[in-house]
Structure formats: C-alpha cells, structure tokens
Amino acid sequence: MDISIFGKGKMGTAIGDNFTTSGNAVNYILSDSDKSPLGEIVVFAVPYSALEEIINEYADELDGKIIVDITNPVDFSTFDDLLVPADSSAAAIIADKLPNSTVVKAFNTSFSETLATKKVSNKHQTTVLLASDSQQAKEQIFRALEKSGLSLVDAGSLKRARELEALGFLQISLAASEKISWNGGFGLFK
C-alpha cells in the first residue's frame, strides 16, 4: 500500500519504518513539502496543535482516505490536562472535520523507541491498539503492518479513542516525571 505520513520526527520515522518493513511504500509530508497525491493510508504524526492547519490545507486530498491519528492532545506546558473536552477525543474531532474520511486512532499509546525496537522495556512485544468505527479500515492497517513485528489489537469503535488518549496522556506524564523511561510504557498480555 501507499502510506503518507505527515511529520518525520521520531514517531513518524518509527511508524514509517514499520510500514516499510511490511513492504509498503512510505512518503513523508513536511511543512515545506509540495502538495502531491496522498496514499491510501494517511498518518498524522504531528503534534495535536498542528492538525487544524493540515486539515484546512489538505481537506480535499484527505477525502476518502484512511486517516491514522496518533496524537495525544496533551497540554505540554503543564503535562496536567488534555486539550479536548472530557467527553470527546482528538480522533473524534478529526472525524467531525473530515466526514468523508475514515479515522483510526492508533500508535498513541506507544513511544517511538518501543515502536522502533518492537519491545517495551526491552522485554515485551510492543502492542499497538486501534480504534475505529470502520472494521475494514482496521483490517487494512493490520494487513499493512503484518510483517512489522508489532502486536496489533482491535480496541473497538472510535469512541475508545477517548480512553486511548487518556492512557497515552498517563504514559507521557509518567515518562516526563521520570517514573518510567521513554523505552518503557504499558504492555498488553494475552
């Protein structure tokens, strides 16, 4: 599949490497990139604060695409609040703004290091939780990442993005306060 990733920081690169390992073509879109056709799957690997500008600029190009939202809408000035209403999520806000796209929440509960090494604390397989109202979109992402070495788990409907963002927020807060390392985090054991 063709994958377009907005952002080429640590998270964007780690996610892109996982798609590439599975045999997909990945292109990165940076703030100074010329507009070009987007892939079937589009990953928002940028801070939450950058989303509105991307959505406004690329609304037509995002029409009909699978959008993977990895953002954690954390107030990074305090590490004490989320920037979305308590009864919503960044993913739900994106879905409202892009009604002709399919939004999947994923990757936000993993750090870049755990996505790169495929291990949490160098011991346990990294799990990526996916939430979306489209089973078909989740299955496409599962297929696109089947050779990545990551464990992929269906976390339910897009409503679960609220809990995934809260979990991501907690994990970031713990790492920022040095209670866990940036190669640590939460694991899922079956």
Secondary structure, DSSP 4 states (H G I P E B T S, - for coil): -EEEEE--SHHHHHHHHHHHHTT-EEEEE-TTPPP----SEEEE-S-GGGHHHHHHHHHHHHTT-EEEE----B-TTTTS-BSS-TT--HHHHHHHH-TTSEEEE-STTS-HHHHHHSEETTTEE-EEEEE-S-HHHHHHHHHHTTTSS-EEEEEESGGGHHHHHHHHHHHHHHHHTTSS-TT-------
